[in-house]
Amino acid sequence: MKVTFHAGAWGSDHLFLALNAIASPKHRFAEVYADVATVYADRADEFLFFLQKGGLGLAGAYGGGVFTDPDFRESDVESARATAHWVKEAGGSVLILQGGEGTGDPRRDLDTAAETANAVGRACREEGVLFCYQPHIGTVIFREAEVRTFFARTNPDHVGICLDIGHLAEAGIDLVPFIVQHAGRIGTVHLRDLRRKPVFVGGPFASPGKGTVNLPAVIGALRGQGYDGWVVGFADDPGEDPAKAARDFAQFATAKLHLQL
């Protein structure tokens, strides 16, 4: 498995501070938000220079789309195509997207989202990048039945799974059986944790190893299925210094999960 850390917690105005902080504890890769591709749309080589200056490579980019409105399908596809092209130029391999606001017709929403995801996946594949959809709280693809229906309606050749541990656990999904059943489609892993309930301030997520999810069991299940893709750490604890979170994740990944940076 390849360990990386997500740069989003520093904010879009502090990208290079984020890259330096991620590189400090010997991480070798970083994941960025997809809007970085817009900022550096015609300057992937410049972004790549700053990555390499810090001793980093790009894992991929993470963003969102509309998915449930067919009138926006072409926009979703072309936006994903442009981002995937940039990711490839910058040395990355995966584009992760989430999204899908409900319209009041759950069956139609899932059908529309699946059709859009298939089209997005085809466009990304043409650019040489893997597309992974991430089930996400607040979308029509969050609860287990929704997740299973959505992926059953998408083409496994074009749509992979971003296994976001925090979102799936928050949905009440039993993680190890889910990993075993969907192992062939998991293209990347967002290794979030969950804060202890009740949560009064901030969201439900915790930085990896600082919450209630049995992450060693998750990694064990992935290892048992032969998964060798990205494992992405996040700075999710409210008020925590993201540079410290990156250092803590490096320590947790090596000491507790037995992963190599």
Secondary structure, DSSP 8 states (H G I E B T S, - for coil): -EEEEE-GGG-GGGHHHHHHHHHTTT--EEEEETHHHHHTTT-HHHHHHHHHHTT-EEEEEEEE---S-GGGHHHHHHHHHHHHHHHHHTT--EEEEE-----S-HHHHHHHHHHHHHHHHHHHHHTT-EEEE---TTSSS-SHHHHHHHHHTS-TTT-EEEEEHHHHHHTT--HHHHHHHHGGGEEEEE--EE--S---SS-SEE-TTSSSS-HHHHHHHHHHTT--SEEEE---STT--HHHHHHHHHHHHHHTS----
